């Protein structure tokens, strides 16, 4: 019996559905992070030029890593289709971008909560944004 006799005929290794789902969720997570990093760099550039033109009166903080983690957990728990997970991630990133744009247009500087050394509770917009995104902040997360 030669080595060629032991090869399966016409069968190539296939990727399991579980692996495809894991890859899809991983891709969705990378897409979310790339979109947030790109948006925050754009915001940094536009905020710098805006500061020269107008004075910023209000600063708000947003816990984007927490919101992203909770959204990703929700996607992992409810979706099994790679394409649907990618669409959900893109939709989340688009809605987050729209919300942040509203704050920018209102003259409110939004920074990531982890960048602030001292945050009065009234300046934390995380609960407001989470509500608009349909994210339950009371669910267990990695911070707990």
C-alpha positions in Angstrom: 0.0 0.0 0.0 1.6 3.3 -1.1 1.2 6.7 0.4 -1.1 7.6 -2.6 -3.4 4.8 -1.7 -4.1 6.2 1.7 -5.2 9.7 0.5 -8.9 10.3 0.5 -10.2 10.6 -3.0 -11.3 14.1 -4.0 -11.6 15.2 -0.4 -9.9 18.4 0.7 -9.9 19.5 4.3 -12.9 21.6 5.1 -13.4 24.3 7.6 -16.0 23.6 10.3 -19.0 25.8 10.8 -17.7 26.6 14.3 -14.3 27.7 12.9 -16.1 29.9 10.2 -18.2 31.5 13.0 -15.1 32.2 15.1 -13.3 33.7 12.1 -16.3 35.8 11.3 -16.6 37.2 14.8 -12.9 37.8 14.8 -13.1 39.7 11.5 -16.1 41.7 12.9 -14.0 42.6 16.0 -11.1 43.7 13.8 -13.5 45.8 11.6 -15.0 47.5 14.7 -11.6 48.4 16.1 -10.3 49.6 12.7 -13.3 51.8 12.2 -13.0 53.3 15.7 -9.3 53.9 15.3 -9.8 55.5 12.0 -12.7 57.7 13.3 -10.7 58.8 16.4 -7.8 59.8 14.3 -10.1 61.7 12.0 -11.7 63.3 15.1 -8.3 64.2 16.5 -7.3 66.0 13.3 -10.7 67.8 12.9 -10.7 68.7 16.6 -7.3 70.3 16.4 -8.3 72.6 13.5 -11.7 73.3 15.2 -9.9 74.4 18.4 -8.2 77.1 16.4 -11.5 78.3 15.0 -13.8 78.0 18.0 -13.5 77.4 21.7 -14.7 74.0 23.0 -17.0 74.6 26.0 -17.9 71.1 26.9 -15.9 67.9 27.3 -17.6 64.5 27.5 -16.1 61.0 28.0 -17.2 57.8 26.4 -16.1 54.3 27.3 -15.7 53.0 23.8 -13.8 49.8 24.7 -16.7 48.8 27.0 -19.4 49.5 24.4 -17.4 47.7 21.7 -16.8 44.7 24.0 -20.5 44.5 24.9 -21.6 44.8 21.3 -19.1 42.1 20.3 -20.3 39.8 23.1 -23.9 40.3 21.8 -22.8 39.5 18.3 -21.0 36.4 19.4 -24.0 35.2 21.4 -26.6 35.7 18.8 -25.1 35.4 15.3 -23.7 32.3 13.6 -23.4 33.6 10.1 -20.1 35.3 9.2 -21.7 37.7 6.7 -24.4 38.7 9.3 -21.7 39.3 11.9 -19.8 41.5 9.6 -22.9 43.5 8.7 -23.8 43.9 12.4 -20.3 45.2 13.1 -20.4 47.7 10.3 -23.9 48.8 11.4 -22.7 49.3 15.0 -19.6 51.3 13.8 -21.8 53.4 11.5 -24.3 54.2 14.3 -21.4 55.1 16.7 -19.9 57.4 14.1 -23.2 59.1 13.6 -23.7 59.7 17.3 -20.2 61.0 17.7 -20.7 63.3 14.8 -23.8 64.8 16.5 -21.7 65.6 19.6 -19.0 67.2 17.4 -21.5 69.3 15.6 -22.9 70.5 18.9 -19.4 71.6 19.9 -18.9 68.9 22.5 -15.4 67.3 22.6 -15.7 63.6 23.2 -12.7 61.7 24.5 -12.1 58.1 25.4 -12.8 57.6 29.1 -9.5 55.8 29.5 -7.7 59.0 28.4 -9.2 61.0 31.3 -7.6 61.2 34.7 -10.6 62.5 36.5 -14.2 62.1 35.2 -17.2 63.7 36.9 -20.2 61.4 36.4 -22.1 64.1 34.7 -19.5 64.2 31.9 -19.7 60.4 31.2 -22.0 59.9 28.2 -21.5 56.1 28.1 -24.9 55.3 29.5 -26.7 57.7 27.0 -24.8 56.3 24.0 -25.3 52.7 25.2 -29.1 53.4 25.4 -29.1 54.8 21.8 -27.2 51.8 20.6 -29.4 49.3 22.4 -26.6 48.1 24.6 -27.4 46.9 28.2 -24.6 48.1 30.5 -25.8 45.8 33.3 -24.8 42.7 31.4 -21.6 41.0 32.7 -18.4 42.2 31.0 -14.6 41.8 31.3 -14.4 44.7 33.7 -16.5 42.9 36.3 
